[in-house]
Amino acid sequence: MDHVLKEIIEKATSVRGTQFSMMIRNVLSIHQQERGKGVIGNSIVEEGLVRVKQGRKLILVGDLHGDLQSLALILQKSGFLDDLSSIIVFLGDYGDRGRESVEVYYVTLYLKMRYPDRIILMRGNHEGPDSMSFHPHDLPDQLLIKFGNTSQLIYTQLHSLFDLMYHSVIIQNSYLILHGGVPTNFKTVDDIAIANKTNMKTRHLEEILWNDPREMEGSQPSVRGYGNYFGKDVTERALKVVNTKALIRAHEVCDGFKVDHEGLVLTLFSCKTPYGNKDAAYLEINQDSYNFNAEELSRIVELI
């Protein structure tokens, strides 16, 4: 582990509540500015959607769930701290389940504060609105143990930040990136971009955060209690609407990655310890792989 990364990890384990609170405020301000200006570096922001142009190296990270060791390995192996041209897209679910949720949040927020134009923080179902409660949710307990009396303030601040995280990313003419899956009845890209504003009527945000692909036709309610299972026909229709080749998502437990819908959907899972997985994974995309389908992408997934 290089000294810069080691220093970040050490800060994550020793940070005080006042420092953590200040960092959240700084990242909140960065997200507000991004929304106001409509840009993150060279990428375009449209409400909850980020449009990324082809060309730069992208590092995609799935669920972390408090697995600080896997996050550190991803940062080390990908060379993100040394490669100033690369961008990391975190697909959400930073905390809960794992024992180092606070530390994982610290590292991801620190990276956003340090490299604002090179970090895209997406929203997972564990960063969802209060109307979508879930279990287990042990982040409040971990905050209390680490920060004591300031834990409630920090938890409230984090929820404010969750509302400003992006729920969708489109890589120009290549990939649609969501935490869970495609909404089953959306009609335009704008429907995805404003899903957080229309969810009470459309349930689009709920589906983006909670849906899972299945080998079936159409859709049916998920046993998770939120969202739906969706079939290949739903994926094909969605990819046509947004003009992309494949869906890249997270959300489902697997040994690093899996492919669904005959090469149209790639699932990334980037944590081990909460689940006892043999492998965790992340994905690097560059100019040579922007035209790959999900099956081809699975062959260049990086296992840790």
ABEGO torsion letter per residue (X at the ends): XBAAAAAAAAAAAABBAAAAAAAAAAAAAAAAAAAAAGBBEABBBBEABBBBBBGBBBBBBBBAGGBAAAAAAAAAAAGAAABAABBBBBAEGABEGBAAAAAAAAAAAAAAAABAAABBBBBBAAABBAABBBOBBAAAAAAAAAAEAAAAAAAAAAAAAAAABBABBBBBGABBBBAABBBAABABAAAAAAAAAAAAAAGAAAAAAABBBBBBBEBBBBAAGBEBBBBAAAAAAAAAAAGBABBBBBGBBBBGBBBBGGGABBBBBABAAAAGBABBBBBBBBAAAAABBAAAAAAABBBX
